[in-house]
């Protein structure tokens, strides 16, 4: 029987900023448009958070029952380590998805029923990342999904539920946030290349190989700062995000210098801190 601390670890708390940062940035855009609606922003944050937790538990369940998590060097997996029964983890995943659906229903009711389709697609994408007979996460498509749902959809959706329209800056702000979210997945999959290759899990990292995956990670941490320079042409205060640049140096150095296995675990935390700092600073800049 898993303990509370093991359940918390199984929710992969280091990945949770991936869900909250886009909401912060989207709310920054809404403030800048003078249309922030705080209760909707908080509800969007709840949807994003429980959906991310549901993704993590569903991945834990699907990878665990397939046996691909039996040999890992990363954080705890509940099913793979046999500290929780598969049905318990599946129930936690489905419960999280249900909470996200209920909260999303409220947002759709006060804005547009088209959000139901977006929410349904997000839940389907979350499940089939590693679930089902042909999970797309095993077909090198994980990074694309993360960019779309934790970048474009999350930022633009947060703006829409508050402003009830989508200004161009929402799309522009979503791109660097999506890239940083991809960085978290890239370094996670970089660490797991040896075990994923043996298990037949063809992540993008397995397809690209070690060297090009490291280059991809560096691109995910560098391009957001280049992108903000272009964004500043219209919103000069967006340059505040450049203050987060020093945080990108340590994890990028470790990755490019060949860190592997357990030595990549701290890079996850450092990448999450980079994403938080960048997102908060960008949100402030877009709000001013």
CORZI-V842463 format. One record per backbone hydrogen bond with DSSP energy under -1.0 kcal/mol. NH is the residue of the N-H (numbers start at 0). CO is the residue of the C=O. Records with the same first field share a line. If there is no record, write none. Layout:
NH = CO ; CO
//
This chain:
6 = 2
7 = 3
8 = 4
9 = 5
10 = 6
11 = 8
14 = 11
17 = 14
18 = 15
19 = 15
20 = 16
23 = 19
24 = 20
25 = 21
26 = 22
27 = 23
28 = 24
29 = 25
30 = 26
31 = 27
32 = 28
33 = 30
34 = 29
40 = 36
41 = 37
42 = 38
43 = 39
44 = 40
45 = 41
46 = 42
47 = 43
48 = 44
49 = 45
50 = 46
51 = 47
52 = 48
53 = 49
54 = 50
55 = 51
56 = 52
57 = 53
58 = 54
59 = 55
60 = 56
61 = 57
62 = 58
63 = 59
64 = 60
65 = 61
66 = 62
67 = 62
80 = 76
81 = 78
82 = 77
83 = 77
88 = 84
89 = 85
90 = 86
91 = 87
92 = 88
93 = 89
94 = 90
95 = 91
96 = 92
97 = 93
98 = 94
99 = 95
100 = 96
101 = 97
102 = 98
103 = 99
104 = 100
105 = 101
106 = 102
107 = 103
108 = 104
109 = 105
114 = 111
115 = 112
117 = 113
118 = 114
119 = 115
120 = 116
121 = 117
122 = 118
123 = 119
124 = 120
125 = 121
126 = 122
127 = 123
130 = 126
135 = 127
136 = 128
137 = 134
138 = 135
139 = 201
140 = 135
144 = 140
145 = 141
146 = 142
147 = 143
148 = 144
149 = 145
151 = 146
152 = 147
154 = 150
155 = 151
156 = 152
157 = 153
158 = 154
159 = 155
160 = 156
162 = 158
163 = 159
169 = 166
171 = 167
172 = 168
173 = 169
174 = 170
176 = 172
177 = 173
178 = 174
179 = 175
180 = 176
181 = 177
182 = 178
183 = 179
184 = 180
185 = 181
186 = 182
187 = 183
188 = 184
189 = 185
190 = 186
191 = 187
192 = 189
195 = 191
196 = 192
197 = 193
198 = 194
200 = 195
202 = 200
206 = 202
207 = 203
208 = 204
212 = 208
213 = 209
214 = 210
215 = 211
216 = 212
217 = 213
218 = 214
219 = 215
220 = 216
221 = 217
222 = 218
224 = 221
225 = 221
226 = 222
227 = 223
229 = 225
230 = 226
231 = 227
232 = 229
233 = 230
234 = 230
237 = 234
238 = 235
239 = 236
240 = 237
241 = 238
242 = 239
243 = 240
244 = 241
246 = 243
247 = 244
251 = 247
252 = 248
253 = 249
254 = 250
255 = 251
256 = 252
257 = 254
258 = 253
262 = 259
263 = 260
264 = 261
267 = 264
269 = 265
270 = 266
271 = 267
272 = 268
273 = 269
274 = 270
275 = 271
276 = 272
277 = 273
278 = 274
279 = 275
280 = 276
281 = 277
282 = 278
283 = 279
284 = 280
285 = 281
286 = 282
287 = 283
//
